[in-house]
Amino acid sequence: MAKKSTKKPSIIQKVKNKQAESANRKMLEELFHDWYIERAKVYKMNFVRGITFGLGSALGGTIGFAIVIGILALILNILGGFPVIGDWFDGLNEDISANSQTV
C-alpha cells in the first residue's frame, strides 16, 4: 500500500495561498463595489433601460416578422401561389358552402 504523505505546507506556500485569497477577495470587492451612492438613480435608470429594451425588442420583432411574411407573400404571388394549400382552402370553402346551404 502506498503511504499518504501528510506534508505540511511550507511558509512560502502559506504566503502564496494567503496572497491568492487576498487577491480573490479584493477582486470580488471591486466587482461588487457600488460606484453610485444614489441607488434610486441606478434603479430608475435600469428600469427605463429595461422598458425600452422590451419595447424595442417587441417592435423590432414585429416589424421583422412582417417583412419576412411580406417577402414570402410576394414570392408566392410571383410563383402563382402554393397549390397544396390553395386546393385545401378551395375544398374547405366548398364544404362550408355546402353545410351552410343545408342548415
C-alpha positions as CSV (number, residue, x, y, z in Angstrom):
1,M,0.0,0.0,0.0
2,A,1.1,3.5,-0.8
3,K,1.7,5.8,2.1
4,K,-0.1,9.1,2.0
5,S,2.2,12.0,2.6
6,T,0.8,14.4,5.1
7,K,3.4,17.0,4.4
8,K,2.7,20.4,6.0
9,P,2.7,23.3,3.6
10,S,5.9,25.4,3.8
11,I,5.9,29.0,4.9
12,I,6.3,30.1,1.3
13,Q,3.3,28.0,0.2
14,K,1.3,29.6,3.1
15,V,2.2,33.1,2.0
16,K,1.3,32.3,-1.6
17,N,-2.1,30.9,-0.6
18,K,-2.8,33.9,1.6
19,Q,-1.9,36.2,-1.2
20,A,-4.2,34.4,-3.6
21,E,-7.1,34.5,-1.2
22,S,-6.5,38.2,-0.6
23,A,-6.3,38.9,-4.4
24,N,-9.6,37.0,-4.9
25,R,-11.3,38.9,-2.1
26,K,-10.1,42.2,-3.5
27,M,-11.3,41.3,-6.9
28,L,-14.8,40.4,-5.6
29,E,-14.9,43.6,-3.6
30,E,-14.1,45.6,-6.7
31,L,-16.5,43.7,-8.8
32,F,-19.4,44.3,-6.4
33,H,-18.4,47.8,-5.3
34,D,-21.3,50.2,-5.6
35,W,-19.9,53.1,-7.5
36,Y,-23.2,55.0,-7.3
37,I,-24.1,56.4,-4.0
38,E,-27.7,57.3,-5.0
39,R,-29.3,53.9,-5.6
40,A,-32.6,55.5,-6.6
41,K,-30.9,56.8,-9.8
42,V,-29.5,53.4,-10.6
43,Y,-32.8,51.7,-10.1
44,K,-34.6,54.3,-12.2
45,M,-32.0,54.1,-15.0
46,N,-32.2,50.3,-15.0
47,F,-36.0,50.4,-15.0
48,V,-36.1,52.7,-18.0
49,R,-33.4,50.7,-19.8
50,G,-35.4,47.5,-19.3
51,I,-38.7,49.1,-20.5
52,T,-37.0,50.5,-23.7
53,F,-35.2,47.2,-24.3
54,G,-38.5,45.3,-24.1
55,L,-40.4,47.7,-26.3
56,G,-37.6,47.9,-28.8
57,S,-37.4,44.1,-29.0
58,A,-41.2,43.7,-29.4
59,L,-41.4,46.4,-32.1
60,G,-38.3,45.1,-33.9
61,G,-39.6,41.5,-33.8
62,T,-43.0,42.6,-35.1
63,I,-41.5,44.6,-38.0
64,G,-39.0,41.9,-38.8
65,F,-41.7,39.2,-38.9
66,A,-44.0,41.4,-41.1
67,I,-41.1,42.0,-43.5
68,V,-40.4,38.3,-43.8
69,I,-44.1,37.4,-44.3
70,G,-44.4,40.2,-46.9
71,I,-41.5,38.9,-48.8
72,L,-42.8,35.3,-48.7
73,A,-46.2,36.5,-49.8
74,L,-44.6,38.4,-52.7
75,I,-42.6,35.4,-53.8
76,L,-45.7,33.1,-53.6
77,N,-47.7,35.6,-55.7
78,I,-44.9,35.7,-58.3
79,L,-44.7,31.9,-58.4
80,G,-48.5,31.5,-58.7
81,G,-49.4,30.6,-55.1
82,F,-48.9,27.5,-53.1
83,P,-51.0,24.8,-54.8
84,V,-51.4,22.4,-51.9
85,I,-52.8,25.0,-49.5
86,G,-54.8,26.6,-52.3
87,D,-56.5,23.3,-53.1
88,W,-57.1,22.6,-49.4
89,F,-58.8,26.1,-49.0
90,D,-60.9,25.5,-52.0
91,G,-62.2,22.2,-50.6
92,L,-62.8,23.8,-47.2
93,N,-64.7,26.6,-48.8
94,E,-66.9,24.1,-50.8
95,D,-67.6,22.2,-47.5
96,I,-68.6,25.3,-45.7
97,S,-70.8,26.5,-48.5
98,A,-72.5,23.1,-48.7
99,N,-73.1,22.9,-45.0
100,S,-74.4,26.5,-44.8
101,Q,-77.0,25.8,-47.6
102,T,-78.3,22.7,-45.8
103,V,-78.8,24.4,-42.5
